[in-house]
């Protein structure tokens, strides 16, 4: 009997082979990691979020390299977003 596996990526999943799909997600700032003030927005209830540009991309994303310009000071949720996990693969599929 042969078992067919579907929905697996055809290339290795790494941040270097991605188009920064996760950088389109709304990111709440729950802890102080030193995110520069220019990248912080406040919601209607006073909560802090990462600023997003009009096109939905994170304001801290370097558009030339598609890498985080504040990687060492990125928010906790970005640190915990696991490369290659289900959430990652879902975002990659949404923005091919």
PDB file with one MODEL, atoms N, CA, C and O in Angstrom:
MODEL        1
ATOM      1  N   UNK A   1       0.843  -1.176   0.000  1.00  0.00           N
ATOM      2  CA  UNK A   1       0.000   0.000   0.000  1.00  0.00           C
ATOM      3  C   UNK A   1       0.894   1.246   0.000  1.00  0.00           C
ATOM      4  O   UNK A   1       1.884   1.301   0.728  1.00  0.00           O
ATOM      5  N   UNK A   2       0.540   2.247  -0.820  1.00  0.00           N
ATOM      6  CA  UNK A   2       1.277   3.502  -0.905  1.00  0.00           C
ATOM      7  C   UNK A   2       0.461   4.596  -0.248  1.00  0.00           C
ATOM      8  O   UNK A   2      -0.739   4.724  -0.487  1.00  0.00           O
ATOM      9  N   UNK A   3       1.125   5.381   0.580  1.00  0.00           N
ATOM     10  CA  UNK A   3       0.467   6.508   1.242  1.00  0.00           C
ATOM     11  C   UNK A   3       0.934   7.780   0.561  1.00  0.00           C
ATOM     12  O   UNK A   3       2.133   8.043   0.468  1.00  0.00           O
ATOM     13  N   UNK A   4      -0.016   8.563   0.089  1.00  0.00           N
ATOM     14  CA  UNK A   4       0.313   9.816  -0.569  1.00  0.00           C
ATOM     15  C   UNK A   4       0.285  10.951   0.440  1.00  0.00           C
ATOM     16  O   UNK A   4      -0.685  11.110   1.181  1.00  0.00           O
ATOM     17  N   UNK A   5       1.343  11.731   0.466  1.00  0.00           N
ATOM     18  CA  UNK A   5       1.430  12.878   1.361  1.00  0.00           C
ATOM     19  C   UNK A   5       1.197  14.124   0.523  1.00  0.00           C
ATOM     20  O   UNK A   5       1.848  14.320  -0.503  1.00  0.00           O
ATOM     21  N   UNK A   6       0.273  14.960   0.956  1.00  0.00           N
ATOM     22  CA  UNK A   6      -0.045  16.177   0.215  1.00  0.00           C
ATOM     23  C   UNK A   6       0.181  17.407   1.080  1.00  0.00           C
ATOM     24  O   UNK A   6       0.369  17.310   2.293  1.00  0.00           O
ATOM     25  N   UNK A   7       0.160  18.550   0.439  1.00  0.00           N
ATOM     26  CA  UNK A   7       0.271  19.851   1.098  1.00  0.00           C
ATOM     27  C   UNK A   7       1.614  20.096   1.772  1.00  0.00           C
ATOM     28  O   UNK A   7       1.710  20.955   2.648  1.00  0.00           O
ATOM     29  N   UNK A   8       2.648  19.365   1.388  1.00  0.00           N
ATOM     30  CA  UNK A   8       3.977  19.643   1.911  1.00  0.00           C
ATOM     31  C   UNK A   8       4.664  20.632   0.988  1.00  0.00           C
ATOM     32  O   UNK A   8       4.472  20.570  -0.226  1.00  0.00           O
ATOM     33  N   UNK A   9       5.463  21.548   1.533  1.00  0.00           N
ATOM     34  CA  UNK A   9       6.154  22.503   0.676  1.00  0.00           C
ATOM     35  C   UNK A   9       7.145  21.777  -0.231  1.00  0.00           C
ATOM     36  O   UNK A   9       7.734  20.768   0.157  1.00  0.00           O
ATOM     37  N   UNK A  10       7.320  22.300  -1.434  1.00  0.00           N
ATOM     38  CA  UNK A  10       8.233  21.664  -2.371  1.00  0.00           C
ATOM     39  C   UNK A  10       9.664  22.128  -2.169  1.00  0.00           C
ATOM     40  O   UNK A  10      10.586  21.502  -2.692  1.00  0.00           O
ATOM     41  N   UNK A  11       9.874  23.199  -1.431  1.00  0.00           N
ATOM     42  CA  UNK A  11      11.212  23.668  -1.104  1.00  0.00           C
ATOM     43  C   UNK A  11      11.357  23.722   0.397  1.00  0.00           C
ATOM     44  O   UNK A  11      10.373  23.748   1.137  1.00  0.00           O
ATOM     45  N   UNK A  12      12.595  23.738   0.831  1.00  0.00           N
ATOM     46  CA  UNK A  12      12.848  23.814   2.264  1.00  0.00           C
ATOM     47  C   UNK A  12      12.249  25.105   2.823  1.00  0.00           C
ATOM     48  O   UNK A  12      12.383  26.172   2.224  1.00  0.00           O
ATOM     49  N   UNK A  13      11.600  24.998   3.959  1.00  0.00           N
ATOM     50  CA  UNK A  13      10.997  26.162   4.591  1.00  0.00           C
ATOM     51  C   UNK A  13      12.040  26.851   5.459  1.00  0.00           C
ATOM     52  O   UNK A  13      12.454  26.325   6.493  1.00  0.00           O
ATOM     53  N   UNK A  14      12.453  28.021   5.030  1.00  0.00           N
ATOM     54  CA  UNK A  14      13.356  28.862   5.809  1.00  0.00           C
ATOM     55  C   UNK A  14      12.919  30.302   5.607  1.00  0.00           C
ATOM     56  O   UNK A  14      12.231  30.615   4.636  1.00  0.00           O
ATOM     57  N   UNK A  15      13.305  31.152   6.494  1.00  0.00           N
ATOM     58  CA  UNK A  15      12.974  32.568   6.326  1.00  0.00           C
ATOM     59  C   UNK A  15      13.651  33.126   5.065  1.00  0.00           C
ATOM     60  O   UNK A  15      13.130  34.048   4.438  1.00  0.00           O
ATOM     61  N   UNK A  16      14.805  32.568   4.696  1.00  0.00           N
ATOM     62  CA  UNK A  16      15.527  33.043   3.523  1.00  0.00           C
ATOM     63  C   UNK A  16      14.811  32.679   2.223  1.00  0.00           C
ATOM     64  O   UNK A  16      15.038  33.324   1.199  1.00  0.00           O
ATOM     65  N   UNK A  17      13.942  31.650   2.244  1.00  0.00           N
ATOM     66  CA  UNK A  17      13.227  31.250   1.029  1.00  0.00           C
ATOM     67  C   UNK A  17      11.780  31.717   1.049  1.00  0.00           C
ATOM     68  O   UNK A  17      10.950  31.212   0.294  1.00  0.00           O
ATOM     69  N   UNK A  18      11.484  32.665   1.897  1.00  0.00           N
ATOM     70  CA  UNK A  18      10.120  33.141   2.068  1.00  0.00           C
ATOM     71  C   UNK A  18      10.039  34.601   1.638  1.00  0.00           C
ATOM     72  O   UNK A  18      11.049  35.303   1.597  1.00  0.00           O
ATOM     73  N   UNK A  19       8.844  35.043   1.324  1.00  0.00           N
ATOM     74  CA  UNK A  19       8.654  36.447   0.972  1.00  0.00           C
ATOM     75  C   UNK A  19       8.097  37.235   2.150  1.00  0.00           C
ATOM     76  O   UNK A  19       7.320  38.173   1.971  1.00  0.00           O
ATOM     77  N   UNK A  20       8.499  36.846   3.355  1.00  0.00           N
ATOM     78  CA  UNK A  20       8.131  37.545   4.593  1.00  0.00           C
ATOM     79  C   UNK A  20       6.628  37.592   4.814  1.00  0.00           C
ATOM     80  O   UNK A  20       6.096  38.607   5.265  1.00  0.00           O
ATOM     81  N   UNK A  21       5.947  36.509   4.503  1.00  0.00           N
ATOM     82  CA  UNK A  21       4.491  36.456   4.649  1.00  0.00           C
ATOM     83  C   UNK A  21       4.031  36.803   6.054  1.00  0.00           C
ATOM     84  O   UNK A  21       2.999  37.453   6.222  1.00  0.00           O
ATOM     85  N   UNK A  22       4.777  36.382   7.062  1.00  0.00           N
ATOM     86  CA  UNK A  22       4.377  36.653   8.445  1.00  0.00           C
ATOM     87  C   UNK A  22       4.422  38.144   8.771  1.00  0.00           C
ATOM     88  O   UNK A  22       3.836  38.582   9.761  1.00  0.00           O
ATOM     89  N   UNK A  23       5.107  38.917   7.950  1.00  0.00           N
ATOM     90  CA  UNK A  23       5.210  40.360   8.185  1.00  0.00           C
ATOM     91  C   UNK A  23       3.958  41.114   7.749  1.00  0.00           C
ATOM     92  O   UNK A  23       3.947  42.345   7.735  1.00  0.00           O
ATOM     93  N   UNK A  24       2.912  40.385   7.396  1.00  0.00           N
ATOM     94  CA  UNK A  24       1.616  40.995   7.082  1.00  0.00           C
ATOM     95  C   UNK A  24       0.627  40.795   8.228  1.00  0.00           C
ATOM     96  O   UNK A  24      -0.484  41.323   8.181  1.00  0.00           O
ATOM     97  N   UNK A  25       1.018  40.041   9.254  1.00  0.00           N
ATOM     98  CA  UNK A  25       0.135  39.764  10.376  1.00  0.00           C
ATOM     99  C   UNK A  25       0.070  40.952  11.327  1.00  0.00           C
ATOM    100  O   UNK A  25       1.042  41.696  11.459  1.00  0.00           O
ATOM    101  N   UNK A  26      -1.061  41.132  11.984  1.00  0.00           N
ATOM    102  CA  UNK A  26      -1.190  42.171  13.010  1.00  0.00           C
ATOM    103  C   UNK A  26      -0.453  41.684  14.246  1.00  0.00           C
ATOM    104  O   UNK A  26      -0.748  40.599  14.746  1.00  0.00           O
ATOM    105  N   UNK A  27       0.489  42.454  14.744  1.00  0.00           N
ATOM    106  CA  UNK A  27       1.338  42.046  15.862  1.00  0.00           C
ATOM    107  C   UNK A  27       1.077  42.925  17.073  1.00  0.00           C
ATOM    108  O   UNK A  27       1.322  44.131  17.053  1.00  0.00           O
ATOM    109  N   UNK A  28       0.574  42.295  18.129  1.00  0.00           N
ATOM    110  CA  UNK A  28       0.376  42.990  19.404  1.00  0.00           C
ATOM    111  C   UNK A  28       1.701  43.003  20.166  1.00  0.00           C
ATOM    112  O   UNK A  28       2.427  42.009  20.171  1.00  0.00           O
ATOM    113  N   UNK A  29       2.008  44.114  20.798  1.00  0.00           N
ATOM    114  CA  UNK A  29       3.218  44.213  21.611  1.00  0.00           C
ATOM    115  C   UNK A  29       2.833  43.942  23.055  1.00  0.00           C
ATOM    116  O   UNK A  29       2.244  44.789  23.727  1.00  0.00           O
ATOM    117  N   UNK A  30       3.174  42.748  23.521  1.00  0.00           N
ATOM    118  CA  UNK A  30       2.778  42.311  24.855  1.00  0.00           C
ATOM    119  C   UNK A  30       3.878  42.494  25.885  1.00  0.00           C
ATOM    120  O   UNK A  30       3.602  42.579  27.082  1.00  0.00           O
ATOM    121  N   UNK A  31       5.114  42.554  25.432  1.00  0.00           N
ATOM    122  CA  UNK A  31       6.243  42.752  26.334  1.00  0.00           C
ATOM    123  C   UNK A  31       7.142  43.822  25.742  1.00  0.00           C
ATOM    124  O   UNK A  31       7.047  44.134  24.555  1.00  0.00           O
ATOM    125  N   UNK A  32       8.003  44.376  26.559  1.00  0.00           N
ATOM    126  CA  UNK A  32       8.927  45.398  26.088  1.00  0.00           C
ATOM    127  C   UNK A  32      10.193  44.725  25.574  1.00  0.00           C
ATOM    128  O   UNK A  32      10.983  44.190  26.351  1.00  0.00           O
ATOM    129  N   UNK A  33      10.377  44.757  24.256  1.00  0.00           N
ATOM    130  CA  UNK A  33      11.596  44.201  23.674  1.00  0.00           C
ATOM    131  C   UNK A  33      12.462  45.302  23.080  1.00  0.00           C
ATOM    132  O   UNK A  33      13.485  45.027  22.453  1.00  0.00           O
ATOM    133  N   UNK A  34      12.053  46.542  23.279  1.00  0.00           N
ATOM    134  CA  UNK A  34      12.835  47.659  22.768  1.00  0.00           C
ATOM    135  C   UNK A  34      12.480  48.072  21.354  1.00  0.00           C
ATOM    136  O   UNK A  34      13.290  48.701  20.673  1.00  0.00           O
ATOM    137  N   UNK A  35      11.278  47.727  20.900  1.00  0.00           N
ATOM    138  CA  UNK A  35      10.840  48.146  19.570  1.00  0.00           C
ATOM    139  C   UNK A  35      10.883  49.674  19.523  1.00  0.00           C
ATOM    140  O   UNK A  35      10.288  50.331  20.378  1.00  0.00           O
ATOM    141  N   UNK A  36      11.576  50.248  18.542  1.00  0.00           N
ATOM    142  CA  UNK A  36      11.626  51.709  18.432  1.00  0.00           C
ATOM    143  C   UNK A  36      10.226  52.306  18.298  1.00  0.00           C
ATOM    144  O   UNK A  36       9.362  51.740  17.628  1.00  0.00           O
ATOM    145  N   UNK A  37      10.016  53.428  18.927  1.00  0.00           N
ATOM    146  CA  UNK A  37       8.715  54.101  18.972  1.00  0.00           C
ATOM    147  C   UNK A  37       8.138  54.348  17.579  1.00  0.00           C
ATOM    148  O   UNK A  37       6.920  54.303  17.403  1.00  0.00           O
ATOM    149  N   UNK A  38       8.985  54.605  16.595  1.00  0.00           N
ATOM    150  CA  UNK A  38       8.492  54.908  15.244  1.00  0.00           C
ATOM    151  C   UNK A  38       7.784  53.719  14.594  1.00  0.00           C
ATOM    152  O   UNK A  38       7.093  53.884  13.589  1.00  0.00           O
ATOM    153  N   UNK A  39       7.952  52.518  15.163  1.00  0.00           N
ATOM    154  CA  UNK A  39       7.302  51.323  14.628  1.00  0.00           C
ATOM    155  C   UNK A  39       6.097  50.895  15.464  1.00  0.00           C
ATOM    156  O   UNK A  39       5.547  49.816  15.244  1.00  0.00           O
ATOM    157  N   UNK A  40       5.684  51.723  16.415  1.00  0.00           N
ATOM    158  CA  UNK A  40       4.576  51.370  17.305  1.00  0.00           C
ATOM    159  C   UNK A  40       3.352  52.214  16.985  1.00  0.00           C
ATOM    160  O   UNK A  40       3.439  53.431  16.819  1.00  0.00           O
ATOM    161  N   UNK A  41       2.202  51.538  16.902  1.00  0.00           N
ATOM    162  CA  UNK A  41       0.906  52.214  16.772  1.00  0.00           C
ATOM    163  C   UNK A  41       0.071  51.838  17.984  1.00  0.00           C
ATOM    164  O   UNK A  41       0.357  50.858  18.671  1.00  0.00           O
ATOM    165  N   UNK A  42      -0.964  52.626  18.237  1.00  0.00           N
ATOM    166  CA  UNK A  42      -1.852  52.365  19.371  1.00  0.00           C
ATOM    167  C   UNK A  42      -3.260  52.128  18.842  1.00  0.00           C
ATOM    168  O   UNK A  42      -3.763  52.887  18.013  1.00  0.00           O
ATOM    169  N   UNK A  43      -3.890  51.063  19.335  1.00  0.00           N
ATOM    170  CA  UNK A  43      -5.248  50.776  18.889  1.00  0.00           C
ATOM    171  C   UNK A  43      -6.242  51.640  19.667  1.00  0.00           C
ATOM    172  O   UNK A  43      -5.843  52.452  20.501  1.00  0.00           O
ATOM    173  N   UNK A  44      -7.522  51.465  19.395  1.00  0.00           N
ATOM    174  CA  UNK A  44      -8.563  52.292  20.010  1.00  0.00           C
ATOM    175  C   UNK A  44      -8.631  52.145  21.529  1.00  0.00           C
ATOM    176  O   UNK A  44      -9.201  53.001  22.205  1.00  0.00           O
ATOM    177  N   UNK A  45      -8.061  51.081  22.069  1.00  0.00           N
ATOM    178  CA  UNK A  45      -8.109  50.826  23.508  1.00  0.00           C
ATOM    179  C   UNK A  45      -6.772  51.106  24.186  1.00  0.00           C
ATOM    180  O   UNK A  45      -6.601  50.811  25.369  1.00  0.00           O
ATOM    181  N   UNK A  46      -5.820  51.675  23.438  1.00  0.00           N
ATOM    182  CA  UNK A  46      -4.521  52.019  24.004  1.00  0.00           C
ATOM    183  C   UNK A  46      -3.494  50.911  23.918  1.00  0.00           C
ATOM    184  O   UNK A  46      -2.373  51.070  24.401  1.00  0.00           O
ATOM    185  N   UNK A  47      -3.857  49.785  23.310  1.00  0.00           N
ATOM    186  CA  UNK A  47      -2.902  48.687  23.143  1.00  0.00           C
ATOM    187  C   UNK A  47      -1.868  49.001  22.083  1.00  0.00           C
ATOM    188  O   UNK A  47      -2.158  49.680  21.097  1.00  0.00           O
ATOM    189  N   UNK A  48      -0.672  48.509  22.288  1.00  0.00           N
ATOM    190  CA  UNK A  48       0.404  48.749  21.343  1.00  0.00           C
ATOM    191  C   UNK A  48       0.459  47.629  20.300  1.00  0.00           C
ATOM    192  O   UNK A  48       0.346  46.448  20.629  1.00  0.00           O
ATOM    193  N   UNK A  49       0.634  48.024  19.043  1.00  0.00           N
ATOM    194  CA  UNK A  49       0.796  47.077  17.947  1.00  0.00           C
ATOM    195  C   UNK A  49       1.955  47.551  17.071  1.00  0.00           C
ATOM    196  O   UNK A  49       2.344  48.718  17.104  1.00  0.00           O
ATOM    197  N   UNK A  50       2.486  46.630  16.300  1.00  0.00           N
ATOM    198  CA  UNK A  50       3.493  47.024  15.324  1.00  0.00           C
ATOM    199  C   UNK A  50       2.801  47.829  14.233  1.00  0.00           C
ATOM    200  O   UNK A  50       1.716  47.469  13.775  1.00  0.00           O
ATOM    201  N   UNK A  51       3.429  48.907  13.826  1.00  0.00           N
ATOM    202  CA  UNK A  51       2.877  49.730  12.752  1.00  0.00           C
ATOM    203  C   UNK A  51       2.900  48.956  11.443  1.00  0.00           C
ATOM    204  O   UNK A  51       3.843  48.220  11.152  1.00  0.00           O
ATOM    205  N   UNK A  52       1.844  49.138  10.665  1.00  0.00           N
ATOM    206  CA  UNK A  52       1.770  48.548   9.335  1.00  0.00           C
ATOM    207  C   UNK A  52       1.593  49.675   8.331  1.00  0.00           C
ATOM    208  O   UNK A  52       0.917  50.668   8.600  1.00  0.00           O
ATOM    209  N   UNK A  53       2.206  49.506   7.180  1.00  0.00           N
ATOM    210  CA  UNK A  53       2.065  50.493   6.120  1.00  0.00           C
ATOM    211  C   UNK A  53       0.707  50.339   5.455  1.00  0.00           C
ATOM    212  O   UNK A  53      -0.011  49.379   5.734  1.00  0.00           O
ATOM    213  N   UNK A  54       0.350  51.254   4.596  1.00  0.00           N
ATOM    214  CA  UNK A  54      -0.960  51.232   3.939  1.00  0.00           C
ATOM    215  C   UNK A  54      -1.218  49.935   3.175  1.00  0.00           C
ATOM    216  O   UNK A  54      -2.371  49.535   3.012  1.00  0.00           O
ATOM    217  N   UNK A  55      -0.165  49.279   2.709  1.00  0.00           N
ATOM    218  CA  UNK A  55      -0.337  48.033   1.951  1.00  0.00           C
ATOM    219  C   UNK A  55      -0.360  46.792   2.841  1.00  0.00           C
ATOM    220  O   UNK A  55      -0.425  45.670   2.338  1.00  0.00           O
ATOM    221  N   UNK A  56      -0.308  46.986   4.164  1.00  0.00           N
ATOM    222  CA  UNK A  56      -0.418  45.868   5.091  1.00  0.00           C
ATOM    223  C   UNK A  56       0.891  45.276   5.578  1.00  0.00           C
ATOM    224  O   UNK A  56       0.877  44.421   6.464  1.00  0.00           O
ATOM    225  N   UNK A  57       2.013  45.699   5.033  1.00  0.00           N
ATOM    226  CA  UNK A  57       3.307  45.180   5.463  1.00  0.00           C
ATOM    227  C   UNK A  57       3.758  45.857   6.752  1.00  0.00           C
ATOM    228  O   UNK A  57       3.461  47.029   6.984  1.00  0.00           O
ATOM    229  N   UNK A  58       4.473  45.117   7.581  1.00  0.00           N
ATOM    230  CA  UNK A  58       5.049  45.664   8.807  1.00  0.00           C
ATOM    231  C   UNK A  58       5.998  46.805   8.450  1.00  0.00           C
ATOM    232  O   UNK A  58       6.789  46.697   7.514  1.00  0.00           O
ATOM    233  N   UNK A  59       5.911  47.884   9.195  1.00  0.00           N
ATOM    234  CA  UNK A  59       6.746  49.055   8.934  1.00  0.00           C
ATOM    235  C   UNK A  59       8.225  48.778   9.190  1.00  0.00           C
ATOM    236  O   UNK A  59       9.078  49.498   8.672  1.00  0.00           O
ATOM    237  N   UNK A  60       8.546  47.752   9.978  1.00  0.00           N
ATOM    238  CA  UNK A  60       9.947  47.430  10.277  1.00  0.00           C
ATOM    239  C   UNK A  60      10.584  46.521   9.233  1.00  0.00           C
ATOM    240  O   UNK A  60      11.770  46.208   9.333  1.00  0.00           O
ATOM    241  N   UNK A  61       9.821  46.096   8.240  1.00  0.00           N
ATOM    242  CA  UNK A  61      10.356  45.228   7.199  1.00  0.00           C
ATOM    243  C   UNK A  61      11.171  46.044   6.210  1.00  0.00           C
ATOM    244  O   UNK A  61      10.676  47.021   5.647  1.00  0.00           O
ATOM    245  N   UNK A  62      12.415  45.648   5.999  1.00  0.00           N
ATOM    246  CA  UNK A  62      13.269  46.283   5.005  1.00  0.00           C
ATOM    247  C   UNK A  62      12.843  45.743   3.643  1.00  0.00           C
ATOM    248  O   UNK A  62      13.045  44.563   3.356  1.00  0.00           O
ATOM    249  N   UNK A  63      12.264  46.579   2.816  1.00  0.00           N
ATOM    250  CA  UNK A  63      11.718  46.135   1.534  1.00  0.00           C
ATOM    251  C   UNK A  63      12.796  45.707   0.542  1.00  0.00           C
ATOM    252  O   UNK A  63      12.505  44.965  -0.396  1.00  0.00           O
ATOM    253  N   UNK A  64      14.023  46.157   0.730  1.00  0.00           N
ATOM    254  CA  UNK A  64      15.093  45.760  -0.188  1.00  0.00           C
ATOM    255  C   UNK A  64      15.566  44.338   0.076  1.00  0.00           C
ATOM    256  O   UNK A  64      15.865  43.597  -0.861  1.00  0.00           O
ATOM    257  N   UNK A  65      15.635  43.955   1.341  1.00  0.00           N
ATOM    258  CA  UNK A  65      16.133  42.628   1.702  1.00  0.00           C
ATOM    259  C   UNK A  65      15.017  41.677   2.111  1.00  0.00           C
ATOM    260  O   UNK A  65      15.230  40.466   2.170  1.00  0.00           O
ATOM    261  N   UNK A  66      13.823  42.212   2.396  1.00  0.00           N
ATOM    262  CA  UNK A  66      12.688  41.451   2.927  1.00  0.00           C
ATOM    263  C   UNK A  66      13.044  40.805   4.263  1.00  0.00           C
ATOM    264  O   UNK A  66      12.570  39.714   4.581  1.00  0.00           O
ATOM    265  N   UNK A  67      13.878  41.484   5.035  1.00  0.00           N
ATOM    266  CA  UNK A  67      14.270  41.042   6.369  1.00  0.00           C
ATOM    267  C   UNK A  67      13.852  42.104   7.383  1.00  0.00           C
ATOM    268  O   UNK A  67      13.665  43.272   7.040  1.00  0.00           O
ATOM    269  N   UNK A  68      13.712  41.683   8.620  1.00  0.00           N
ATOM    270  CA  UNK A  68      13.327  42.591   9.690  1.00  0.00           C
ATOM    271  C   UNK A  68      14.463  43.553   9.998  1.00  0.00           C
ATOM    272  O   UNK A  68      15.594  43.132  10.239  1.00  0.00           O
ATOM    273  N   UNK A  69      14.160  44.840   9.989  1.00  0.00           N
ATOM    274  CA  UNK A  69      15.187  45.847  10.254  1.00  0.00           C
ATOM    275  C   UNK A  69      15.461  46.016  11.750  1.00  0.00           C
ATOM    276  O   UNK A  69      16.418  46.688  12.133  1.00  0.00           O
ATOM    277  N   UNK A  70      14.624  45.408  12.593  1.00  0.00           N
ATOM    278  CA  UNK A  70      14.824  45.492  14.049  1.00  0.00           C
ATOM    279  C   UNK A  70      14.892  44.081  14.647  1.00  0.00           C
ATOM    280  O   UNK A  70      14.411  43.850  15.756  1.00  0.00           O
ATOM    281  N   UNK A  71      15.483  43.154  13.918  1.00  0.00           N
ATOM    282  CA  UNK A  71      15.469  41.743  14.287  1.00  0.00           C
ATOM    283  C   UNK A  71      15.867  41.507  15.746  1.00  0.00           C
ATOM    284  O   UNK A  71      15.212  40.725  16.436  1.00  0.00           O
ATOM    285  N   UNK A  72      16.901  42.148  16.220  1.00  0.00           N
ATOM    286  CA  UNK A  72      17.357  41.947  17.605  1.00  0.00           C
ATOM    287  C   UNK A  72      16.373  42.508  18.627  1.00  0.00           C
ATOM    288  O   UNK A  72      16.405  42.115  19.793  1.00  0.00           O
ATOM    289  N   UNK A  73      15.498  43.421  18.204  1.00  0.00           N
ATOM    290  CA  UNK A  73      14.517  44.031  19.111  1.00  0.00           C
ATOM    291  C   UNK A  73      13.093  43.738  18.677  1.00  0.00           C
ATOM    292  O   UNK A  73      12.168  44.460  19.051  1.00  0.00           O
ATOM    293  N   UNK A  74      12.908  42.684  17.889  1.00  0.00           N
ATOM    294  CA  UNK A  74      11.568  42.339  17.383  1.00  0.00           C
ATOM    295  C   UNK A  74      10.657  41.915  18.532  1.00  0.00           C
ATOM    296  O   UNK A  74      11.135  41.471  19.576  1.00  0.00           O
ATOM    297  N   UNK A  75       9.351  42.053  18.341  1.00  0.00           N
ATOM    298  CA  UNK A  75       8.382  41.707  19.391  1.00  0.00           C
ATOM    299  C   UNK A  75       8.433  40.216  19.757  1.00  0.00           C
ATOM    300  O   UNK A  75       8.893  39.382  18.977  1.00  0.00           O
ATOM    301  N   UNK A  76       7.949  39.910  20.957  1.00  0.00           N
ATOM    302  CA  UNK A  76       7.929  38.542  21.458  1.00  0.00           C
ATOM    303  C   UNK A  76       7.187  37.605  20.509  1.00  0.00           C
ATOM    304  O   UNK A  76       7.659  36.501  20.239  1.00  0.00           O
ATOM    305  N   UNK A  77       6.036  38.031  20.004  1.00  0.00           N
ATOM    306  CA  UNK A  77       5.257  37.160  19.125  1.00  0.00           C
ATOM    307  C   UNK A  77       6.040  36.818  17.855  1.00  0.00           C
ATOM    308  O   UNK A  77       5.898  35.715  17.327  1.00  0.00           O
ATOM    309  N   UNK A  78       6.851  37.733  17.365  1.00  0.00           N
ATOM    310  CA  UNK A  78       7.688  37.455  16.201  1.00  0.00           C
ATOM    311  C   UNK A  78       8.785  36.456  16.567  1.00  0.00           C
ATOM    312  O   UNK A  78       9.146  35.601  15.758  1.00  0.00           O
ATOM    313  N   UNK A  79       9.310  36.563  17.781  1.00  0.00           N
ATOM    314  CA  UNK A  79      10.336  35.620  18.243  1.00  0.00           C
ATOM    315  C   UNK A  79       9.761  34.213  18.381  1.00  0.00           C
ATOM    316  O   UNK A  79      10.464  33.227  18.158  1.00  0.00           O
ATOM    317  N   UNK A  80       8.484  34.121  18.749  1.00  0.00           N
ATOM    318  CA  UNK A  80       7.869  32.824  18.993  1.00  0.00           C
ATOM    319  C   UNK A  80       7.203  32.223  17.759  1.00  0.00           C
ATOM    320  O   UNK A  80       6.809  31.057  17.787  1.00  0.00           O
ATOM    321  N   UNK A  81       7.070  32.981  16.687  1.00  0.00           N
ATOM    322  CA  UNK A  81       6.456  32.483  15.451  1.00  0.00           C
ATOM    323  C   UNK A  81       7.420  31.459  14.860  1.00  0.00           C
ATOM    324  O   UNK A  81       8.504  31.814  14.397  1.00  0.00           O
ATOM    325  N   UNK A  82       7.028  30.209  14.877  1.00  0.00           N
ATOM    326  CA  UNK A  82       7.933  29.128  14.519  1.00  0.00           C
ATOM    327  C   UNK A  82       7.987  28.881  13.013  1.00  0.00           C
ATOM    328  O   UNK A  82       6.981  28.569  12.377  1.00  0.00           O
ATOM    329  N   UNK A  83       9.180  29.029  12.471  1.00  0.00           N
ATOM    330  CA  UNK A  83       9.401  28.788  11.060  1.00  0.00           C
ATOM    331  C   UNK A  83       9.033  27.348  10.708  1.00  0.00           C
ATOM    332  O   UNK A  83       9.508  26.407  11.344  1.00  0.00           O
ATOM    333  N   UNK A  84       8.185  27.182   9.692  1.00  0.00           N
ATOM    334  CA  UNK A  84       7.796  25.861   9.236  1.00  0.00           C
ATOM    335  C   UNK A  84       6.630  25.238   9.982  1.00  0.00           C
ATOM    336  O   UNK A  84       6.165  24.162   9.606  1.00  0.00           O
ATOM    337  N   UNK A  85       6.144  25.896  11.041  1.00  0.00           N
ATOM    338  CA  UNK A  85       4.987  25.390  11.789  1.00  0.00           C
ATOM    339  C   UNK A  85       3.718  25.635  10.971  1.00  0.00           C
ATOM    340  O   UNK A  85       3.753  26.317   9.946  1.00  0.00           O
ATOM    341  N   UNK A  86       2.606  25.076  11.430  1.00  0.00           N
ATOM    342  CA  UNK A  86       1.345  25.198  10.700  1.00  0.00           C
ATOM    343  C   UNK A  86       0.986  26.646  10.387  1.00  0.00           C
ATOM    344  O   UNK A  86       0.581  26.953   9.265  1.00  0.00           O
ATOM    345  N   UNK A  87       1.130  27.544  11.369  1.00  0.00           N
ATOM    346  CA  UNK A  87       0.799  28.958  11.139  1.00  0.00           C
ATOM    347  C   UNK A  87       1.677  29.553  10.042  1.00  0.00           C
ATOM    348  O   UNK A  87       1.197  30.303   9.192  1.00  0.00           O
ATOM    349  N   UNK A  88       2.940  29.223  10.066  1.00  0.00           N
ATOM    350  CA  UNK A  88       3.878  29.701   9.062  1.00  0.00           C
ATOM    351  C   UNK A  88       3.470  29.220   7.672  1.00  0.00           C
ATOM    352  O   UNK A  88       3.410  30.007   6.728  1.00  0.00           O
ATOM    353  N   UNK A  89       3.190  27.928   7.554  1.00  0.00           N
ATOM    354  CA  UNK A  89       2.817  27.369   6.258  1.00  0.00           C
ATOM    355  C   UNK A  89       1.510  27.935   5.754  1.00  0.00           C
ATOM    356  O   UNK A  89       1.338  28.120   4.549  1.00  0.00           O
ATOM    357  N   UNK A  90       0.575  28.215   6.665  1.00  0.00           N
ATOM    358  CA  UNK A  90      -0.707  28.818   6.284  1.00  0.00           C
ATOM    359  C   UNK A  90      -0.474  30.209   5.711  1.00  0.00           C
ATOM    360  O   UNK A  90      -1.053  30.561   4.683  1.00  0.00           O
ATOM    361  N   UNK A  91       0.364  30.999   6.363  1.00  0.00           N
ATOM    362  CA  UNK A  91       0.657  32.356   5.862  1.00  0.00           C
ATOM    363  C   UNK A  91       1.378  32.301   4.529  1.00  0.00           C
ATOM    364  O   UNK A  91       1.078  33.091   3.633  1.00  0.00           O
ATOM    365  N   UNK A  92       2.320  31.385   4.381  1.00  0.00           N
ATOM    366  CA  UNK A  92       3.040  31.237   3.116  1.00  0.00           C
ATOM    367  C   UNK A  92       2.075  30.890   1.985  1.00  0.00           C
ATOM    368  O   UNK A  92       2.218  31.389   0.869  1.00  0.00           O
ATOM    369  N   UNK A  93       1.103  30.045   2.267  1.00  0.00           N
ATOM    370  CA  UNK A  93       0.138  29.635   1.249  1.00  0.00           C
ATOM    371  C   UNK A  93      -0.786  30.788   0.865  1.00  0.00           C
ATOM    372  O   UNK A  93      -1.236  30.871  -0.278  1.00  0.00           O
ATOM    373  N   UNK A  94      -1.069  31.679   1.819  1.00  0.00           N
ATOM    374  CA  UNK A  94      -1.977  32.797   1.566  1.00  0.00           C
ATOM    375  C   UNK A  94      -1.339  33.858   0.673  1.00  0.00           C
ATOM    376  O   UNK A  94      -2.045  34.583  -0.028  1.00  0.00           O
ATOM    377  N   UNK A  95      -0.006  33.953   0.696  1.00  0.00           N
ATOM    378  CA  UNK A  95       0.709  34.944  -0.088  1.00  0.00           C
ATOM    379  C   UNK A  95       1.803  34.257  -0.894  1.00  0.00           C
ATOM    380  O   UNK A  95       2.978  34.345  -0.537  1.00  0.00           O
ATOM    381  N   UNK A  96       1.438  33.576  -1.969  1.00  0.00           N
ATOM    382  CA  UNK A  96       2.442  32.826  -2.759  1.00  0.00           C
ATOM    383  C   UNK A  96       3.440  33.727  -3.452  1.00  0.00           C
ATOM    384  O   UNK A  96       4.333  33.240  -4.144  1.00  0.00           O
TER     385      UNK A  96
ENDMDL
END
